[in-house]
Amino acid sequence: MLTGRRFIISKATVALEATNGTRSLLTLPQGAIIEVTSGPAGQGIGTVPVTWEGRTLAMFAVDIEKRGIAVAEATSQSASA
């Protein structure tokens, strides 16, 4: 399940942004960090909503699975060290 997880994008990939009723494609650069805000509908195919640099976007789940490297969350113990 992708929901709530953060990923570093290992290869530039496209995302869709909808602003004021206008849709536009943009390319997320290699190294971009995204967070999946909810899961895909159906069988894990299609798009999922993500946030990147404060923007809400949609990305194909397969792109995240193939080009995303999961970011380990810091524990409170390791964060205080």
C-alpha positions as CSV (number, residue, x, y, z in Angstrom):
1,M,0.0,0.0,0.0
2,L,1.4,3.4,-1.0
3,T,-0.8,5.7,1.2
4,G,1.1,7.8,3.6
5,R,4.5,6.7,2.3
6,R,7.2,9.0,1.0
7,F,9.4,8.2,-2.0
8,I,12.4,9.7,-3.7
9,I,12.0,9.6,-7.5
10,S,15.0,7.8,-9.0
11,K,14.3,8.9,-12.6
12,A,12.5,12.0,-13.9
13,T,8.8,11.2,-14.4
14,V,5.6,13.0,-15.2
15,A,2.8,14.1,-13.0
16,L,-0.5,15.9,-13.6
17,E,-1.5,19.1,-11.8
18,A,-5.0,20.5,-11.9
19,T,-5.3,24.2,-11.0
20,N,-8.4,26.3,-11.5
21,G,-9.9,23.7,-13.8
22,T,-6.8,23.6,-16.0
23,R,-4.7,20.4,-16.2
24,S,-1.1,20.5,-17.0
25,L,1.7,17.9,-17.2
26,L,5.0,18.6,-15.4
27,T,8.1,16.5,-15.0
28,L,9.3,15.7,-11.5
29,P,13.1,15.7,-11.4
30,Q,15.2,12.9,-10.3
31,G,15.6,13.2,-6.5
32,A,12.2,14.7,-6.0
33,I,10.5,13.6,-2.7
34,I,6.8,12.9,-2.9
35,E,4.2,11.8,-0.4
36,V,1.3,9.6,-1.4
37,T,-1.8,11.1,0.1
38,S,-4.3,8.2,-0.7
39,G,-4.3,4.9,-2.5
40,P,-5.2,4.1,-6.0
41,A,-8.7,3.1,-7.0
42,G,-9.3,-0.5,-8.1
43,Q,-6.4,-2.9,-8.5
44,G,-3.5,-0.6,-7.9
45,I,-3.6,0.9,-11.4
46,G,-4.3,4.4,-12.5
47,T,-3.3,7.6,-10.7
48,V,-2.8,8.4,-7.0
49,P,-2.7,11.8,-5.4
50,V,0.7,13.0,-4.1
51,T,2.2,16.1,-2.7
52,W,5.5,17.6,-3.9
53,E,6.9,20.9,-2.7
54,G,3.5,21.9,-1.3
55,R,1.7,21.1,-4.6
56,T,-1.0,18.5,-5.0
57,L,-0.4,16.3,-8.1
58,A,-1.5,13.0,-9.5
59,M,1.0,10.3,-10.6
60,F,0.6,6.9,-12.0
61,A,0.9,4.3,-9.3
62,V,3.1,2.2,-11.6
63,D,5.6,5.1,-11.9
64,I,5.9,5.4,-8.2
65,E,6.4,1.6,-7.8
66,K,9.0,1.4,-10.5
67,R,10.8,4.8,-10.0
68,G,10.2,5.5,-6.3
69,I,12.6,4.5,-3.5
70,A,10.8,4.4,-0.2
71,V,12.1,6.9,2.4
72,A,12.6,5.5,5.8
73,E,10.9,7.5,8.5
74,A,13.2,8.7,11.3
75,T,12.2,7.4,14.7
76,S,12.0,9.7,17.6
77,Q,15.1,7.9,19.1
78,S,17.3,8.4,16.0
79,A,16.0,11.9,15.4
80,S,17.2,12.9,18.9
81,A,20.7,11.3,18.5
